[in-house]
Amino acid sequence: MAVVGCDYVTALGLAQLLQPASFIDVLGSCSDSDEILELLADHPLDLVLLDVAMGEQELTLSCKALSNTPYPPTIVIMGDVPEDIGQYLIGCGASAILRNETISEDLPTALRMIHRGGALILSDTARRAIKSRSVFLDKIHLKRFDDLNAREQRVAEGVTSGLTNSQLASSLHISEATVKLLVSNVMNKLGVGNRVQIAVVVTKAQAT
């Protein structure tokens, strides 16, 4: 496996947690999606551990990049993330998200279970509640997206596709300053605080 996005102290702590597990071989530690793809090109990986310290945008890029490789590894997010971002990362290819308290308990066992396809089995009541809430939220996302004007929708879709402000300005034939204003308007209307959350709302709205 490989670890991505950890600072030096966190990497040392992980090394201590994983060292007793004979079934885990850590091949390297990388800082971003580009480095992990370089490592993957030279060494087949069964599992990649992504630290939330990377930031939401880099987490998204890494999940998508790893999922699009010929033999995608199992992707595990390490750390606490908001529920909507967690759902989006799962949609981008992550297999699981380990919250901080889980990491400190028995990380090797948790990673082995995830890699083998282990899952938490919910009761029927919990399943129904989750499904009902998901449908409700999807309707909210669709309404908020529909409330955007045509230009704002194009900007939101561009952000979801991973376009930068410069690329958006070029494709829409407007200035970067105008793009920044439109992105800000989109965030306000969708009730989100960053570009990754825009992508979450747009993805859910378009899937409804």
Secondary structure, DSSP 8 states (H G I E B T S, - for coil): -EEES--HHHHHHHHHHHTT-TT----EEESSHHHHHHHHHHS--SEEEEEGGG-HHHHHHHHHHHHTSSS--EEEEES---HHHHHHHHHTT--EEE-HHHHHHHHHHHHHHHHTT------HHHHHHHHHHHHHHHHHHHHHHHTS-HHHHHHHHHHHTT--HHHHHHHHTS-HHHHHHHHHHHHHHHT-SSHHHHHHHHHHHHH-
